[in-house]
Amino acid sequence: MSMIKNVLVCFLVFVILLAGALAFCLMTPWGSQLIVRKMISSYLRPNTIQIGQMRGALASGLSLDDILLTNVNVLPEGNRLRIQHLYFALNPFKRFDWTINVDHARLQFPETDPVIIFGTLKNQSLDFNCFAPSLTLNDFRNVFPEKNIPWKVKNVSLSNVDIFLRG
């Protein structure tokens, strides 16, 4: 009988610790910062991550200001992504009930003008705008596999590119 009691107490302690860890990660700024840094590191794999200021928590809404990511893995070498303001909120009780709002993000490739990005992703609905004064196809050579796009054309440049992403 005492063996069952010990197992039950251990299980109860484990559940309480797990609930406490989940609450810490979702409802405190420190836990939210841990999760955000881990998410950025695992998905984008930048060389450096700098976050100027962070307010709030994931459960109630998290605001990040002055974010700088250098050498994001999926983009050409020497890139910098600077985001002036990023807002992120999620509802932990619904699967896709989350909001991301990006204000004035600048993606800089080596030797090109920056790409300006802003918009919102809310409840799986995308509304983004990307603008670049000039782009060359060589900037995106590392992003797309060569087997999908024939890179026979060497120097194609586009000017005043304005892309709206909705859906």
Beta strands, then each sheet from edge to edge (+ up, - down):
strand 1: 48-57
strand 2: 61-70
strand 3: 80-90
strand 4: 98-108
strand 5: 115-122
strand 6: 125-136
strand 7: 157-166
sheet 1: 1+ 2- 3+ 4- 5+ 6- 7+
end
